[in-house]
Amino acid sequence: MKTGVFSLVLIILVVLTQPLSANEQNPDQLFLKGLAAYYHSDYEQALTLFDDVLALNQYHQDTLYYQTLAQIKLNNIVEAKKNIAILKQHGYEFGYLYWKLGTVYLNKDQQFDSPFYNEARLELEKAQMLGINSAALYSDLAMAYHGLGNLEMAAEKYRIALSQGGTTADYINLASIYKEMGQIDQAIEIFNTALTLKEDMSIYLSLGNLYLQKEDYASAVKILEKGQELNPLFIPVTSRLAQAYYYYGNISKAKGEFTRIINEKPDNYRAYYYLGEISVKYEEDIPRAIYYYNEAIKYNPDYVKAYIAVGNIYLEQGNNYKAIAQYTSAIEKNPNYPDGHYYLALVYYRLNMKEAAIAELRKTLHLNPNFKDARAVLSKLQEE
């Protein structure tokens, strides 16, 4: 079977911009007119002219090739695949056509409701088998595999793309896959490499999140401070930096950053929550803490951590029924959050509602089998 690229010399002369006379029926002249329209991105006009060529010579190979590309540009997959089948029937297969068709299935331009990852994979693999060996192709293949949930293959294709001079986006995508696979150290290494190529706020934010996940708060502070220097107005980085300060124990800086966040973005519920944590744990200002927690709930009624925080204050104060109301609200908002069930169990235990407490502790451990405090309380209750 023949493979390869047409030996077409693309010469678009000024004379070709002149209209053809009614008697002019030369397929090559019509083709060059269509080619000029194609390279001026007038794909509809190109298709009209290519149709005229094929009416005179239905197997004009150059025309079939560029007509297919024009159809792909217009997302006309059905007609493009018909042309590819005709070319294949006559002994011609072109990896580039399969590649471009595959990219349409990836839905990069949001022309469909969702990508067609398996169709993209099939077309892109054909392109690879026909000799397309560029970093961009492997990047597209990686995207298809990622969409299909095959993370190992996606990572492999991104690595190949990078070995052939891939882009910063390939580093970011590879690092994100490592993160998804739970390989945090590898993700951090790749993100740091990407950062040497391009300073990007999304990279600073991703690294900060990973360091926070590792509880490496010193590294989180360091990288997020660099991100904040690059763009002091980028709230997501500032928010993560404030959290890093908080967990690192620099409460003064954490409070300053969280306060600045709510001044600039008054609906940032997490900033209110952490200000509540600072008020209750470091300043012993309970009324202020409750105010901040309630502000967090106001701006995000589904934020269960704030309900639990208020419930814990009432539990500490011995106001059991108010605590129950908060924990119940947390469970209503998110029945799958184990802490709500655990703290509700503690109140039930305090009120001598042993069976209810045991039921909530069992729910807690069903949601999180590694919840040591819940297991310890449950063991104690079962021994009584």
N, C-alpha and C positions, 0 to 999 in steps of 0.2 A: 504494500500500500504506500502511496506517495504521501510524504509529509514535508513540511517546510513552509517557507514564506514566499509569496509571489515575488517574481523578479520584476515587479512593476517600478518604473522610474516615475516618481511623483513630480511631474512638472506642470505647474498650473500657470499658464501663460496669460498675459493680459488679454490676448485675443479671445480666450475662452470665456471672458466675462461678457462678451458681446452675445446677443441673442442669436440662436440658430434660425435660419430661414425655414419656411414651411417645407421646402424640398429637401432639407438636409436630413438624411436618414442614416448617417454613419454611426454605427454602434460605438466606435472608439471615441468619436467626438461627443456623443451623448454621455458616455461614461465619464469623460473628463469634466464635463459640465456638472454631472452628479457628484464627482469627487470634489470639485470646487465648493459646491453647496455643503457637502459633508464637513469639509475643513473650515467652513464658516459657521458651523453648528446649525445650519438650516436643514435639519434631518428630514423634515416632511418633504421639502423640495427635492432633497437628494433621493428619497424613496420614489418620488414621481418620475424623476429622470432615470433612475435605475430600472423602474418598471418598463419604461420606454425601450431601454437597451434590451431587456430580457424578452420583450415582445418581438424583437428582431433576431435575438440569439439567446435562446432560453438557457444555454449552458455557458454563458460568458462568465468565466471563473472570477475574474477580478470584480465584476459587478456583483456576483453572488456574495463574495467575501465582504465587500464594503456595504452592501445592502444589509447583510446580517449585522454588521457593526452598528448601522443606523437604527435597525430595529431594536437592538440591545439598548442603545442610547435612549430610545423611546419606551423602554420596558415592555416591548412587544415580544414576550418570550415565545409564544406559540409560533409566530412567523419565523423568528430567529432559529428555532429548533428545526423547522421545516427546511430552511436553507442549509443548515448544518448537515441534515440528513441527505440532501441532494448532493452536496459537495463530497460527503463520504461515499455515496453511491458511485461517484465518478473518480474515486481514488484519492480524494484530498481530505485531510484532517488537519486542523490548525489549532494548536494548543491555546493560542491567544484568544480564539473565539470561545472556547470552553471556559477559559479564565474569566473573560468579561461576563459571560452568562452566569458563572458562579457568583460573581460579585453582585449581580442583580438579585439573586436569591438571598444574599446576605442582608438585603434591605438597608444598606447604608444610608440611602437617601430617603428612607421612610415612605417609600411609594406604596407599600403594602401594610396591612394591619400588623403583621409580624413576619420575622424572617422565616425562610424555609431552609433550615440548616442542613438537613440530610440531602436535599436536592443540590444545595451549594457544594457540599462535600463531594458528591458524585462528579459534578462538572469540574471542580478544581482538581480532583485526583486524575481525571482524564487529561487536563492541561499539564499536570506534572509528568504523567507518563509520556506525553508528546514532546517533552523537552523543555517546558517552561520551568526555569530553575532560579527565579529571582526571589529576593527577600520579601517583596510585596506579595508574591503568590503564597509563600509559606505563612506569612502573616494572615492572609485570608483563610488559608486552610486551618490555621490555629483557631481563628474565630469560629469557623464552622464546627470544629471538634469541641470547642468550649461550649457552644450553644447546644450541642448534643450531650453534654455532661461528661465527655471523655477528657478528663483533665490531664491525664498523663500524656495523651497524644497531642493535646493542645500545647502543653509545655514543651514537648519535643519539637513541634513545628516552630514555636516562637524561638527556641534555642537555635534552630537552623537559620531562621530569618536573621537573627542577630549575628550569627557567624558569617553571614553574607552582607553585613552592613545595614542591618535593620534600623528602625527609627527609635526615638525616645519612647514613643507610644508602645512599641514592642516590649521594651524593658518594663514599662508600667504594667502592661497586660500580663507579662510573665510573672512579675512580682505578685500581682493580684491573684493569679492562679495558685502560686505557692502558698499565699495566705489562705486561700479557700481550701487547700489540701492540709492546712495545719502546719505547714513547714515555715514557721515564723522567721527563723534565722535566715533561711534562704531568701525569703521575701525581703527582709531588711537589707541583705547584701545587694540584691538586684535594685531595689529602690535607691540605695546610696550610689550605685553605679549610674543610674539614670540621672541622679542629681548632679553628677559631675558633667553631664552632657547638657543639661538644661535646668535652670532654676524654675521650678514650677510649684505653685501653691498646693496643687493636689498631691504632689510627692511629699512635701513637708507634712501635710496633714496625714497622709497614709503612714509615714514613718512615725509620727507622733502617736497615732492610734496603736501601732504595733508595739512601740516601746511601753505605752500604758498597759497594753494587754500582757506584756511580759513583766509588768511591775518594775520596769527599769526607769524609774522616775527621773533620775539624773539625766539620762540620755534623752528622755522625752522633753524635758525642759530645754536642753541644749538645742535640739533640732527645731523645736517649735519657736524658740526665741529667734532663730535665724529666719524662719518663715515669717514671723511678725515683723522683723526688720525689712523684709522684702515688700510686704504689704500690710501696714498697720491697720488697715480698714477691713481686712478679711476676717470676719467674725468667726467662722468655723475654726481657724487656727488659733485665734485669741481665746476662744472658749476652751479648746483642748489645752492650751498653755495654762489657763487658769486652773483647770483640773489637775494638770501636772504639778503646778505649784502646791495645790492643796494636798495631794498625796505625798509630795516630797517633804511636806512639813513647813513650807514657807507660806504660812497662813496670811501674813500681811500682804504679800504680793498677790496671793490668790484672791483675797477680798477686794483689793484694788482693781484687779482685772475683771472680776465678776460685776463689780459696781459699774465699771466703765461699759461693760457689755449691755447692762440693762438701761443705762443712760442713752446708748446709741440704738439699742433694739429692745424696747420695753416689753416685747412679748417673748423674750427668751426664757422659757420656763426652767431650763436646767440651771441658768445663772441664779434664779431665785431659790431653787432647791439647795444649791451649794451655799448660798448666803445663809439659808436656814440652818444648814449643817454647822457652819462656822458660828452662828449665833448661839446654838444650843450646846455645842461641844467645847467651844473655846472662849466664849464670852458669857455663857450662862444667862443669856438674855432670852428667856422663854417666850414672852409675848412677841418679841421681835421675830423669833424663829417661827412661831405659828403664822405670823403675818407673811413671812417669805414663803412658807410652804403653801399657804392658801393662794398666794399669787401664782405660784407654779401650777396649782390645780386650776386656777382661773384661766390661764393661758393654754393649759393642756389638761382637760378633764379626765384623760385616760392615763395620766402619769401616776402609776400606782405607788411608786417610791415615796411620793409626797404624802399620800394618804397614810401609808405605813409610818412615816416619820411623825406625823401628827398623832397617830394612834399610839406610838411609843411614848410620846410626851404624856398623854393621858394615862397610859399604863403606869408610867413612873410616878405620876401624881396620885395613883390609886383611883382614878376616875374610870372605872371598868366599863361602864355602859357607853361612855363616849368613845373609849378605845374600840369597843366592839363595832360601833357605827363606822369608824374609820377603816378598820380591817375588813369589814363586810363590803364597804364601798370598793376597796382595793380588789377584793375577790370578784365582785360584780364586773369591774372593769377588765380584769384579766384573771380568769379562773386558773390559768396555767402558771401563775407566778407563785412559787412555793412559799415565799416569805409571808404572804398574806395569810395563808393557812396556818403557818407555824405560830405567828403572833396571836392569831385568833385562838389557837389551842392554848397558849399561855394564859389568856384571859379566862377561858373556860376552866382551866385547871385552878386558877385563883378563886373562881366562883364555885369550886367543888362540883363542876359539871364534867365528871371524869370521862364518861362515854363520849360526850361531844368532843372533848379534848383529844381522846384517842383517835376518833374518826378524822379530825383535822390533821393530826400528826401523820396518820397513814396516807392521807392525801399529799401531804408535804413530801414524804419519802417516795411516793409513787412518782411525783414530778421531779424530785432530785434525790436519788438513792444515796448520794454522798453527803447529805445534810447531817453532819455529826451531832449538832445540838438537838435536832429533832429526834434523832435516833436515841440519844441519851435520855431525853425527857420521856419518850415512849417506853423505853425499858424501865424507867423508874415507875411510871404509872402502872405498867403491867405487873410489877413486883408487889405493888401495894395491895 
